Amino acid sequence: MFRITSSPHTHSGKLTARIMLWVIFAMLPAFGVQLYFFGFGVLIQTALAVSFALLLEYIVTYLRKKPALFYISDFSVVLTALILAMAIPPYAPYWIILSGIFCAVIFGKHVYGGLGQNLFNPAMVGYVVLLVSFPVQMTAWLPPISLLNEPPTLADSCHLIFSGITTDGFSLHQLVASIDGITSATPLDAVKTGAKSAVFSFNELSQSPIFSAILPFSSALNGIGWTQVNLAFLFGGLFLIWRKIIHWQIPVAFLTALFIMACLNWILSPIATSPIWQLFTGATMFGAFFIATDPVSASITPTGKLIFGALTGILVSLIRFYGNYPDGVAFAVLLANICVPLIDHYSRPRVAGHTERR
């Protein structure tokens, strides 16, 4: 006699741990590029994030009387920690990353019941809490170390993160102030500051050393370090699509919607930046391929993925151009997460053989 069970009757072989490891592997090129351009702070923040996330995951699952080692071994909390560590400034105080991991694991994940039941992307929950609560520390990005007169060593990086000064007694502000032409930490910050101060000029802005003509096909500004990191995320994301770890709909819809909105802003506003530049600055590729594609908090239907990705891209453009925050990927993803139940409800594919009720 055959044993009758419910579907599915075959297994795809895509275990959670294997999927998480593939995503982590695809992020390694961007991690290496970010480490190269922004220094050892990236490595230290990642070590703090991963170790504290594993400890917190173990404690919470133990208190919930769950098999702690089983839940740790799926590597989901490691991926959350890595995303958050790469999203915050590399030389932010150590308590910033610890607070963010706490919010991501507790409020973004376990308060809903754990992996597979969270409504929002856990890493972005932690990031938004940090950005709203500690705006000064979360916007204190150090320019690429190639622009610094004395790039921080590993010892300097540890001192900056844990005490706020280097081994020579320099603060993060003093390191930035030593570079002529640096008025804002990131290219998006510089553009936002220039637009608000009513002295916005591409010619003036391009004199800043954080901008350089990296992409030959871009007619506007490129940011040293930021463009290369976005390219690395792009290649990693294409690798995930090729491996069928993520679907193409969300990234394509995200980038297409952002590009169209950027084109409209570029045509209608004299202070808008190049659409190409908008695609390769900030956390654009990071958000399109590694954040918005979270399989739990994103839409699950084919049409819904397109709607979800397009909505996220539109929100990123609106926040960048009209909002107070220079980037807006985290806020856009969380706002789109709220709409997922509605999107999935109205984008469910019709079951084969089903006819519309009259």
C-alpha positions as CSV (number, residue, x, y, z in Angstrom):
1,M,0.0,0.0,0.0
2,F,1.2,3.5,-0.8
3,R,1.3,6.0,2.0
4,I,-1.0,8.9,1.2
5,T,0.3,12.3,2.4
6,S,-0.4,15.9,1.5
7,S,1.6,17.8,-1.0
8,P,4.3,18.6,-1.8
9,H,5.6,15.2,-2.7
10,T,9.0,16.2,-3.8
11,H,11.7,18.4,-2.2
12,S,13.5,21.1,-4.1
13,G,16.7,20.6,-2.1
14,K,16.8,24.3,-1.2
15,L,17.3,24.0,2.5
16,T,17.2,27.2,4.5
17,A,20.8,27.0,5.6
18,R,22.0,26.4,2.1
19,I,20.0,29.4,0.7
20,M,21.4,31.6,3.5
21,L,25.0,30.4,2.8
22,W,24.6,31.2,-0.9
23,V,23.4,34.7,-0.1
24,I,26.2,35.3,2.3
25,F,28.6,34.0,-0.3
26,A,27.2,36.4,-2.9
27,M,27.7,39.3,-0.5
28,L,31.4,38.5,0.0
29,P,32.6,40.5,-3.1
30,A,30.8,43.6,-1.9
31,F,32.1,43.0,1.7
32,G,35.7,42.8,0.3
33,V,35.2,46.0,-1.7
34,Q,33.7,47.8,1.2
35,L,36.6,46.6,3.4
36,Y,39.1,47.9,0.8
37,F,37.6,51.3,0.5
38,F,36.5,52.0,4.0
39,G,39.0,50.2,6.2
40,F,39.1,47.7,9.0
41,G,36.0,49.2,10.7
42,V,33.8,47.0,8.3
43,L,35.5,43.9,9.6
44,I,35.2,44.8,13.3
45,Q,31.5,45.8,13.0
46,T,30.8,42.5,11.2
47,A,32.6,40.5,13.9
48,L,30.6,42.3,16.6
49,A,27.3,41.9,14.8
50,V,27.7,38.2,14.0
51,S,28.9,37.2,17.4
52,F,26.3,39.1,19.3
53,A,23.5,37.9,16.9
54,L,24.5,34.3,17.5
55,L,24.6,34.8,21.3
56,L,21.2,36.5,21.3
57,E,19.6,33.9,19.0
58,Y,20.8,31.2,21.3
59,I,19.5,32.9,24.4
60,V,16.1,33.7,22.9
61,T,15.5,30.3,21.5
62,Y,16.6,28.7,24.7
63,L,14.1,30.9,26.7
64,R,11.4,30.0,24.2
65,K,12.2,26.3,24.8
66,K,13.2,25.8,21.2
67,P,16.2,23.7,19.9
68,A,18.7,26.6,20.0
69,L,21.4,24.9,17.9
70,F,18.9,23.9,15.3
71,Y,17.8,27.5,14.8
72,I,21.3,28.9,14.8
73,S,22.4,26.4,12.2
74,D,20.1,27.8,9.6
75,F,22.4,30.9,9.3
76,S,19.5,33.3,9.0
77,V,20.6,35.4,12.0
78,V,24.2,35.5,10.5
79,L,22.8,36.9,7.3
80,T,20.8,39.5,9.2
81,A,23.9,40.5,11.2
82,L,26.0,40.8,8.0
83,I,23.4,43.0,6.3
84,L,23.1,45.3,9.2
85,A,26.9,45.5,9.7
86,M,27.4,46.5,6.1
87,A,24.6,49.1,6.2
88,I,25.9,51.1,9.2
89,P,29.0,53.5,9.2
90,P,32.1,51.3,9.7
91,Y,33.4,53.4,12.6
92,A,30.1,53.9,14.5
93,P,30.4,53.3,18.2
94,Y,30.3,49.6,19.2
95,W,27.0,50.1,21.0
96,I,25.3,51.2,17.8
97,I,25.7,47.8,16.1
98,L,24.8,45.9,19.4
99,S,21.6,48.0,19.8
100,G,20.8,47.4,16.1
101,I,21.3,43.6,16.4
102,F,19.1,43.5,19.5
103,C,16.3,45.3,17.7
104,A,16.6,43.2,14.6
105,V,16.6,39.9,16.4
106,I,14.1,40.6,19.1
107,F,11.7,43.2,17.5
108,G,12.2,42.3,13.9
109,K,12.2,38.5,14.2
110,H,11.3,36.7,17.4
111,V,8.5,39.0,18.5
112,Y,6.5,37.6,15.6
113,G,7.5,34.0,16.3
114,G,10.8,33.6,14.6
115,L,12.0,32.9,11.0
116,G,9.2,32.6,8.5
117,Q,6.7,34.6,10.6
118,N,8.2,38.1,10.6
119,L,6.2,40.8,8.8
120,F,9.2,43.0,8.2
121,N,12.8,42.6,7.2
122,P,14.6,42.2,10.5
123,A,17.8,43.9,9.5
124,M,15.9,46.9,8.2
125,V,13.9,47.1,11.5
126,G,17.2,47.3,13.4
127,Y,18.6,49.9,10.9
128,V,15.6,52.2,11.0
129,V,15.5,52.1,14.8
130,L,19.2,53.2,14.8
131,L,18.7,55.8,12.2
132,V,15.8,57.4,13.9
133,S,17.3,57.1,17.4
134,F,20.9,58.0,16.7
135,P,21.0,60.1,13.5
136,V,24.4,61.7,14.3
137,Q,26.2,58.4,14.8
138,M,24.4,56.8,11.8
139,T,25.4,59.5,9.4
140,A,29.1,59.7,10.5
141,W,30.5,57.9,7.5
142,L,34.2,58.2,7.0
143,P,35.3,59.0,3.4
144,P,37.2,56.3,1.5
145,I,40.5,55.7,3.3
146,S,42.4,56.5,0.1
147,L,41.5,60.2,0.7
148,L,42.8,60.3,4.3
149,N,46.2,61.6,5.1
150,E,46.6,58.8,7.7
151,P,44.3,55.9,7.0
152,P,43.3,54.1,10.3
153,T,45.1,50.9,11.0
154,L,43.5,47.9,12.7
155,A,44.4,49.3,16.1
156,D,43.1,52.7,15.2
157,S,39.9,51.2,14.0
158,C,39.4,49.3,17.3
159,H,40.1,52.5,19.2
160,L,37.7,54.5,17.1
161,I,34.8,52.0,17.6
162,F,35.3,51.3,21.3
163,S,36.6,54.7,22.6
164,G,35.9,57.3,19.8
165,I,39.5,58.2,19.1
166,T,42.4,56.7,17.3
167,T,45.6,55.6,19.0
168,D,47.1,59.1,18.1
169,G,44.1,60.9,19.7
170,F,42.2,61.9,16.6
171,S,38.4,61.7,16.6
172,L,36.3,60.7,13.6
173,H,35.4,64.3,13.0
174,Q,39.0,65.4,12.9
175,L,39.9,62.7,10.4
176,V,37.1,64.0,8.1
177,A,38.0,67.6,8.6
178,S,41.5,67.0,7.5
179,I,40.3,66.6,3.9
180,D,39.6,69.8,1.9
181,G,36.3,69.8,0.1
182,I,34.6,67.2,2.3
183,T,31.3,68.8,3.5
184,S,29.3,65.6,3.8
185,A,30.2,62.0,4.5
186,T,28.6,60.3,1.5
187,P,27.8,61.4,-2.1
188,L,24.0,61.2,-1.3
189,D,24.5,63.4,1.8
190,A,26.5,65.9,-0.3
191,V,23.7,66.1,-2.9
192,K,21.0,66.4,-0.3
193,T,22.9,69.1,1.6
194,G,23.6,71.1,-1.6
195,A,20.0,71.0,-2.6
196,K,18.8,72.2,0.8
197,S,21.3,75.0,1.0
198,A,20.2,76.5,-2.4
199,V,23.8,76.6,-3.6
200,F,23.5,73.3,-5.5
201,S,25.8,73.2,-8.5
202,F,27.1,70.1,-10.2
203,N,30.3,71.9,-11.1
204,E,30.9,72.9,-7.5
205,L,29.9,69.6,-6.2
206,S,32.2,67.7,-8.6
207,Q,35.2,69.4,-7.1
208,S,34.8,67.4,-3.9
209,P,37.3,64.5,-3.7
210,I,34.6,62.0,-2.9
211,F,33.3,62.3,-6.5
212,S,35.2,60.9,-9.5
213,A,34.3,59.8,-13.0
214,I,34.3,56.1,-12.3
215,L,31.6,55.1,-14.7
216,P,32.4,56.3,-18.3
217,F,28.8,56.0,-19.4
218,S,27.5,58.2,-16.6
219,S,27.1,61.9,-17.4
220,A,26.9,63.0,-13.8
221,L,28.8,62.3,-10.6
222,N,30.1,59.1,-9.2
223,G,31.3,58.4,-5.7
224,I,34.6,56.8,-4.9
225,G,34.0,53.5,-3.1
226,W,30.2,53.7,-3.4
227,T,30.1,53.0,-7.1
228,Q,32.4,50.0,-6.7
229,V,30.4,48.6,-3.8
230,N,27.2,48.9,-5.8
231,L,28.9,47.1,-8.8
232,A,29.9,44.3,-6.4
233,F,26.4,44.0,-5.1
234,L,25.1,43.9,-8.7
235,F,27.4,41.0,-9.7
236,G,26.5,39.2,-6.5
237,G,22.8,39.7,-7.1
238,L,23.1,38.4,-10.7
239,F,24.9,35.4,-9.3
240,L,21.9,34.7,-7.0
241,I,19.5,35.0,-9.9
242,W,21.6,32.6,-12.0
243,R,21.6,30.1,-9.1
244,K,17.8,30.6,-8.7
245,I,18.2,31.6,-5.1
246,I,16.2,34.8,-5.7
247,H,13.7,35.6,-8.5
248,W,14.4,38.3,-11.0
249,Q,11.1,40.2,-10.7
250,I,11.8,42.2,-7.5
251,P,15.3,43.5,-8.5
252,V,14.2,44.3,-12.1
253,A,11.1,46.1,-11.0
254,F,12.9,47.9,-8.2
255,L,15.7,49.2,-10.5
256,T,13.3,50.0,-13.4
257,A,10.9,52.0,-11.2
258,L,13.8,53.9,-9.6
259,F,15.3,54.6,-13.0
260,I,12.0,55.9,-14.4
261,M,11.4,58.1,-11.4
262,A,15.0,59.4,-11.5
263,C,14.5,60.2,-15.2
264,L,11.3,62.2,-14.5
265,N,13.0,64.1,-11.7
266,W,16.0,64.8,-13.9
267,I,13.7,66.2,-16.6
268,L,11.5,68.2,-14.3
269,S,13.9,69.5,-11.6
270,P,17.1,71.5,-12.1
271,I,18.6,70.0,-8.9
272,A,18.0,66.3,-9.8
273,T,21.0,64.1,-10.4
274,S,21.6,61.7,-13.3
275,P,19.4,58.5,-13.3
276,I,22.5,56.4,-13.9
277,W,24.1,57.9,-10.8
278,Q,21.0,57.1,-8.8
279,L,21.4,53.4,-9.7
280,F,25.0,53.2,-8.5
281,T,25.1,55.2,-5.3
282,G,23.9,54.7,-1.8
283,A,22.4,51.3,-1.1
284,T,20.6,50.9,-4.4
285,M,22.0,47.5,-5.5
286,F,22.2,46.3,-1.9
287,G,18.5,47.0,-1.5
288,A,17.4,45.6,-4.9
289,F,19.2,42.2,-4.7
290,F,19.8,41.5,-1.0
291,I,17.2,43.4,1.1
292,A,14.0,43.7,-0.9
293,T,14.2,40.1,-1.9
294,D,13.9,38.7,1.6
295,P,11.7,35.6,1.0
296,V,9.7,36.0,4.2
297,S,8.7,39.7,4.2
298,A,8.4,40.2,0.4
299,S,5.6,39.3,-1.9
300,I,5.4,35.6,-3.0
301,T,3.3,35.7,-6.2
302,P,5.0,36.4,-9.6
303,T,2.9,39.5,-10.3
304,G,3.1,40.5,-6.6
305,K,6.9,40.5,-6.8
306,L,6.8,43.0,-9.7
307,I,4.4,45.2,-7.8
308,F,6.4,45.0,-4.6
309,G,9.7,45.7,-6.4
310,A,8.2,48.7,-8.3
311,L,6.6,50.1,-5.2
312,T,9.9,49.9,-3.3
313,G,11.8,51.6,-6.1
314,I,9.3,54.4,-6.3
315,L,9.4,54.9,-2.5
316,V,13.2,55.1,-2.6
317,S,13.1,57.8,-5.3
318,L,10.5,59.8,-3.4
319,I,12.4,59.6,-0.1
320,R,15.7,60.6,-1.8
321,F,14.3,63.5,-3.7
322,Y,11.6,64.9,-1.3
323,G,12.4,63.3,2.1
324,N,14.8,64.3,4.8
325,Y,16.9,61.2,4.5
326,P,19.5,61.0,1.7
327,D,18.9,57.3,0.8
328,G,15.6,55.8,2.0
329,V,16.1,52.1,1.0
330,A,15.3,50.9,4.6
331,F,12.2,53.0,4.9
332,A,11.0,52.0,1.4
333,V,11.4,48.3,2.1
334,L,9.5,48.5,5.4
335,L,6.7,50.5,3.9
336,A,6.4,48.0,1.1
337,N,6.4,45.2,3.6
338,I,3.3,46.6,5.1
339,C,1.6,46.3,1.7
340,V,2.6,42.7,1.1
341,P,-0.7,41.0,2.4
342,L,-2.8,43.3,0.2
343,I,-0.5,42.8,-2.8
344,D,-0.5,39.0,-2.5
345,H,-4.3,39.0,-2.0
346,Y,-5.0,40.7,-5.3
347,S,-2.2,39.1,-7.3
348,R,-2.9,35.5,-6.6
349,P,-2.6,33.4,-9.8
350,R,-5.7,31.7,-10.9
351,V,-5.8,28.0,-10.2
352,A,-5.8,25.7,-13.3
353,G,-9.4,24.8,-14.3
354,H,-10.9,27.5,-12.1
355,T,-13.4,29.8,-13.7
356,E,-14.5,33.2,-12.4
357,R,-17.7,33.0,-10.4
358,R,-20.6,34.9,-12.0
